Amino acid sequence: MSDKNLLWAPWRGVYVTGKKPEGCVFCKQPEAGNDAAHYIVHRGESIFVMMNLYPYNNGHLMLIPYRHISDIIEMTDSETTEMAALLRRSIEVLRRVMSPEGFNIGYNMGAAAGAGIAAHLHQHIVPRWNGDTNFMPVVAEVKVISEHMDTTYAKLKAGFEK
């Protein structure tokens, strides 16, 4: 196989081949204090907004409570209110800086529902563009992300600061 037939996603290699951290990654990321290294684009009072390290599409965000909870029923009224407000704000930012044509928004609660990290509740916001579902996932079992994570982070971080 020649190099022109390869897809390169260097940010995935560290996770795929590296040792998995102990404990909850969603609890550890905001505590680490380095938002850029962990792609945290906004910190609220009880909810933070973070880019998904393994995105379904460019700009894939997650809204995550600081509290370690696994079910939406466990959210307080103030967490629920802030989650809804940050969902609206995240959509506004994504529209302003990335111009998507639609969104997928949702929770995967529990491993049976497809949650990769079932122990810590999080909401996904996936920006969508007409034609973004191309032949690559079907033919090659590969998802193509057209912009480097650091470039997307810079755009979204600036968008939340306005």
C-alpha positions as CSV (number, residue, x, y, z in Angstrom):
1,M,0.0,0.0,0.0
2,S,1.4,3.4,-0.9
3,D,1.4,6.5,1.4
4,K,-1.3,8.1,-0.8
5,N,-3.8,5.3,0.3
6,L,-3.2,6.0,4.0
7,L,-5.3,8.2,6.3
8,W,-3.3,9.7,9.1
9,A,-5.0,10.7,12.4
10,P,-2.0,11.3,14.8
11,W,-4.0,12.4,17.8
12,R,-5.6,8.9,18.1
13,G,-2.4,7.0,18.3
14,V,-1.6,8.1,21.9
15,Y,-5.0,6.9,23.1
16,V,-5.1,3.7,21.1
17,T,-1.6,2.5,22.1
18,G,-1.2,4.2,25.4
19,K,-2.1,3.1,28.9
20,K,-5.6,4.1,29.9
21,P,-5.8,6.4,32.9
22,E,-7.4,5.2,36.1
23,G,-10.5,7.0,37.4
24,C,-12.9,9.2,35.5
25,V,-11.5,11.2,32.6
26,F,-14.3,13.7,32.8
27,C,-13.5,14.4,36.5
28,K,-9.8,14.6,35.9
29,Q,-9.8,17.0,32.8
30,P,-11.1,20.1,34.5
31,E,-9.0,19.5,37.6
32,A,-5.8,19.4,35.5
33,G,-5.9,23.1,35.0
34,N,-4.7,23.1,31.4
35,D,-7.9,23.7,29.4
36,A,-6.1,23.9,26.0
37,A,-4.4,20.5,26.5
38,H,-7.8,18.9,27.3
39,Y,-9.8,20.9,24.8
40,I,-12.1,22.5,27.4
41,V,-13.6,25.5,25.5
42,H,-15.7,26.9,28.3
43,R,-16.2,26.5,32.1
44,G,-19.5,27.3,33.7
45,E,-20.5,27.1,37.3
46,S,-21.6,23.4,37.3
47,I,-21.1,22.4,33.7
48,F,-18.1,22.6,31.4
49,V,-17.9,22.4,27.6
50,M,-15.2,20.2,26.0
51,M,-14.4,19.0,22.5
52,N,-14.7,15.3,22.0
53,L,-11.2,13.8,21.5
54,Y,-12.7,11.2,19.1
55,P,-15.2,13.3,17.3
56,Y,-18.0,12.2,15.0
57,N,-17.5,15.4,13.1
58,N,-15.5,18.6,13.3
59,G,-16.6,20.7,16.3
60,H,-18.1,17.8,18.2
61,L,-18.7,19.2,21.7
62,M,-19.7,17.6,25.0
63,L,-21.5,19.4,27.9
64,I,-20.3,17.7,31.1
65,P,-21.4,18.3,34.7
66,Y,-18.4,18.7,37.1
67,R,-20.2,16.4,39.5
68,H,-19.6,12.7,38.9
69,I,-23.2,11.5,38.1
70,S,-24.3,8.9,35.6
71,D,-28.0,9.7,35.1
72,I,-29.9,12.8,34.0
73,I,-32.3,12.2,36.9
74,E,-29.4,12.9,39.3
75,M,-29.0,16.5,38.0
76,T,-30.0,19.4,40.2
77,D,-32.4,22.0,38.9
78,S,-29.5,24.5,38.6
79,E,-27.4,21.9,36.7
80,T,-30.3,21.2,34.4
81,T,-30.9,24.9,33.8
82,E,-27.2,25.6,33.1
83,M,-27.0,22.5,30.8
84,A,-29.9,23.9,28.7
85,A,-28.3,27.4,28.6
86,L,-24.9,26.0,27.5
87,L,-26.6,23.9,24.9
88,R,-28.1,27.1,23.4
89,R,-24.8,29.0,23.7
90,S,-22.8,26.1,22.2
91,I,-25.1,26.0,19.2
92,E,-24.7,29.8,18.8
93,V,-20.9,29.5,18.9
94,L,-20.8,26.6,16.5
95,R,-23.1,28.5,14.0
96,R,-21.0,31.6,14.3
97,V,-17.5,30.0,13.9
98,M,-18.2,26.8,11.8
99,S,-21.5,27.4,9.9
100,P,-23.0,24.0,10.3
101,E,-26.2,23.2,8.5
102,G,-27.7,21.0,11.3
103,F,-26.9,19.3,14.6
104,N,-27.3,16.0,16.3
105,I,-27.8,16.5,20.0
106,G,-28.2,13.9,22.7
107,Y,-27.2,11.7,25.6
108,N,-26.1,8.1,25.6
109,M,-27.0,7.0,29.2
110,G,-25.5,3.7,30.0
111,A,-23.3,1.3,28.2
112,A,-26.3,-0.4,26.6
113,A,-27.2,3.0,25.0
114,G,-23.7,3.3,23.5
115,A,-22.0,5.5,26.2
116,G,-18.3,5.2,25.9
117,I,-17.9,6.7,29.4
118,A,-21.2,5.5,31.1
119,A,-20.2,6.5,34.6
120,H,-20.2,10.2,33.9
121,L,-23.2,11.9,32.3
122,H,-22.4,14.0,29.2
123,Q,-24.4,15.6,26.4
124,H,-23.2,15.5,22.8
125,I,-23.5,18.3,20.3
126,V,-22.4,17.2,16.8
127,P,-22.4,19.8,14.0
128,R,-23.5,18.5,10.7
129,W,-23.1,19.6,7.1
130,N,-24.9,18.3,4.0
131,G,-22.6,15.6,2.5
132,D,-20.6,15.1,5.6
133,T,-21.5,11.4,5.7
134,N,-19.4,10.2,2.8
135,F,-18.3,6.8,1.6
136,M,-15.3,6.5,3.9
137,P,-17.1,5.0,7.0
138,V,-18.9,2.5,4.8
139,V,-16.0,1.4,2.6
140,A,-13.0,1.8,4.8
141,E,-14.5,1.9,8.3
142,V,-12.7,5.3,8.7
143,K,-14.1,8.7,9.6
144,V,-12.5,11.7,8.0
145,I,-12.1,14.8,10.1
146,S,-11.1,17.7,7.9
147,E,-9.6,20.1,10.4
148,H,-7.0,19.5,13.1
149,M,-8.3,19.5,16.6
150,D,-6.1,22.4,17.7
151,T,-7.4,24.6,14.9
152,T,-11.0,23.8,15.8
153,Y,-10.2,24.3,19.5
154,A,-8.8,27.8,18.8
155,K,-12.0,28.8,16.9
156,L,-14.4,27.5,19.5
157,K,-12.5,28.9,22.5
158,A,-12.5,32.3,20.8
159,G,-16.2,31.9,20.1
160,F,-17.0,31.2,23.7
161,E,-15.0,34.3,24.8
162,K,-17.1,36.7,22.8
